[in-house]
């Protein structure tokens, strides 16, 4: 059962996204809880959730009729390069190369872990920062909220 504050770090990080978001992706969406947060925070955006589980996506579609859900693997996202302004991950393995590929220059990415180091899928923020910076991401922020932690970073613009 999901605890009440499980999306607190995800939401807190998303609240720090600067600029317009026309298209947002929730990676590993499961039943769509993260996609619903995206839709509420960015009502003008097209929100897409992606997950490998057809059963989870069926439930997500039932719970979130205004969101598009796509079956796909986070390790090989079924989207064109530079097609999202925001790519968010809640309690997901960070497939950084794929996020970099589908994120527009200047776009934002969020990695949230609902229970911090006690989250079953946990990556130290320092590791995320190092790996994101290596890929040209900037404006890195670490956010504490509820029981968890999140990291926020912006994809560098081409020179």
C-alpha positions as CSV (number, residue, x, y, z in Angstrom):
1,X,0.0,0.0,0.0
2,X,1.3,3.4,-1.0
3,X,2.0,5.7,2.0
4,X,0.3,9.2,1.9
5,X,3.6,11.1,1.4
6,X,5.2,8.7,-1.1
7,X,5.0,11.3,-3.9
8,X,6.1,14.2,-1.7
9,X,9.7,14.4,-3.0
10,X,8.4,13.9,-6.6
11,X,6.0,16.8,-6.2
12,X,8.5,19.0,-4.4
13,X,11.0,18.6,-7.2
14,X,8.4,19.2,-9.9
15,X,7.3,22.4,-8.2
16,X,10.9,23.7,-8.8
17,X,10.8,23.2,-12.6
18,X,11.3,26.6,-14.2
19,X,9.8,27.4,-17.6
20,X,7.0,26.1,-19.7
21,X,6.2,22.4,-20.0
22,X,4.3,21.4,-23.1
23,X,5.0,17.7,-23.0
24,X,5.9,15.6,-19.9
25,X,6.8,12.0,-19.5
26,X,6.4,9.8,-16.3
27,X,8.8,6.9,-16.7
28,X,7.8,3.6,-15.0
29,X,4.4,5.1,-14.4
30,X,2.8,1.9,-12.9
31,X,-0.8,2.8,-12.1
32,X,-0.2,6.4,-13.2
33,X,0.1,8.1,-9.8
34,X,3.1,10.2,-11.0
35,X,1.4,11.0,-14.3
36,X,-1.6,12.3,-12.4
37,X,0.7,14.6,-10.4
38,X,2.3,15.9,-13.6
39,X,-1.2,16.5,-15.1
40,X,-2.3,18.5,-12.0
41,X,0.9,20.6,-11.8
42,X,1.2,21.2,-15.6
43,X,-2.5,21.3,-16.8
44,X,-1.5,22.8,-20.2
45,X,0.9,19.9,-20.9
46,X,0.4,16.7,-22.8
47,X,1.3,14.1,-20.1
48,X,2.5,10.6,-21.1
49,X,3.1,7.7,-18.8
50,X,5.2,4.7,-19.9
51,X,5.5,1.3,-18.3
52,X,6.4,-2.3,-19.3
53,X,3.4,-3.8,-17.6
54,X,0.2,-3.9,-19.6
55,X,-1.8,-4.7,-16.4
56,X,-0.5,-1.6,-14.7
57,X,-1.2,0.5,-17.7
58,X,-4.8,-0.8,-17.9
59,X,-5.3,0.4,-14.3
60,X,-3.5,3.7,-15.0
61,X,-5.9,4.3,-18.0
62,X,-8.9,3.5,-15.7
63,X,-7.7,6.0,-13.0
64,X,-6.4,8.7,-15.4
65,X,-8.6,9.1,-18.5
66,X,-6.9,12.4,-19.5
67,X,-3.4,11.0,-19.7
68,X,-1.8,9.0,-22.5
69,X,-0.2,5.8,-21.5
70,X,2.2,3.8,-23.7
71,X,3.6,0.3,-23.2
72,X,7.4,0.5,-23.4
73,X,10.7,-0.2,-21.7
74,X,12.5,2.6,-19.9
75,X,15.8,1.2,-21.2
76,X,14.6,1.8,-24.8
77,X,11.9,4.5,-24.6
78,X,9.5,4.4,-27.6
79,X,9.7,8.1,-28.3
80,X,11.6,10.3,-30.7
81,X,14.7,12.2,-29.6
82,X,14.2,15.6,-27.9
83,X,10.4,15.1,-27.7
84,X,9.8,16.0,-24.0
85,X,10.2,19.2,-21.9
86,X,10.2,17.2,-18.7
87,X,11.0,13.6,-17.9
88,X,10.1,12.4,-14.4
89,X,11.0,9.2,-12.5
90,X,9.4,8.2,-9.2
91,X,11.1,5.1,-7.6
92,X,12.6,4.1,-10.9
93,X,15.9,2.8,-12.1
94,X,17.6,5.9,-13.7
95,X,18.1,5.1,-17.4
96,X,20.1,8.3,-17.9
97,X,21.0,7.8,-21.5
98,X,17.4,7.4,-22.5
99,X,16.3,10.4,-20.5
100,X,19.0,12.5,-22.1
101,X,17.9,11.2,-25.6
102,X,14.2,12.0,-25.2
103,X,14.6,15.3,-23.3
104,X,14.7,18.6,-25.2
105,X,17.7,20.9,-24.7
106,X,16.8,23.0,-21.7
107,X,14.3,20.5,-20.4
108,X,14.2,19.1,-16.9
109,X,14.5,15.7,-15.4
110,X,13.4,14.6,-11.9
111,X,14.4,11.4,-10.0
112,X,12.4,10.9,-6.8
113,X,12.8,8.2,-4.1
114,X,9.8,8.1,-1.8
115,X,11.7,6.8,1.3
116,X,15.2,8.1,0.6
117,X,17.8,5.4,1.2
118,X,15.1,3.0,2.4
119,X,13.5,3.0,-1.1
120,X,13.9,-0.4,-2.8
121,X,15.3,1.4,-5.8
122,X,17.7,4.1,-4.5
123,X,20.5,6.0,-6.1
124,X,22.6,8.4,-4.1
125,X,22.0,12.0,-5.2
126,X,25.8,12.5,-5.5
127,X,25.9,9.6,-8.0
128,X,23.0,11.1,-10.0
129,X,24.6,14.5,-10.0
130,X,27.9,13.1,-11.3
131,X,26.3,11.0,-14.0
132,X,23.9,13.8,-15.1
133,X,26.7,16.4,-15.2
134,X,28.8,14.0,-17.3
135,X,25.9,14.1,-19.8
136,X,25.8,17.9,-19.8
137,X,23.0,18.5,-17.3
138,X,23.2,21.6,-15.1
139,X,21.1,23.4,-12.4
140,X,21.3,20.3,-10.2
141,X,19.2,20.5,-7.0
142,X,18.7,17.9,-4.2
143,X,15.3,18.1,-2.5
144,X,14.1,16.6,0.8
145,X,10.4,16.2,1.2
146,X,8.3,13.8,3.3
147,X,10.3,10.7,4.0
148,X,12.2,10.9,0.7
149,X,14.6,12.7,-1.5
150,X,14.6,13.9,-5.1
151,X,17.1,15.2,-7.6
152,X,16.3,17.8,-10.3
153,X,18.5,18.7,-13.2
154,X,18.3,20.6,-16.5
155,X,19.6,19.3,-19.8
156,X,22.2,21.8,-21.1
157,X,21.5,23.7,-24.2
158,X,23.6,23.1,-27.3
159,X,26.4,25.6,-28.0
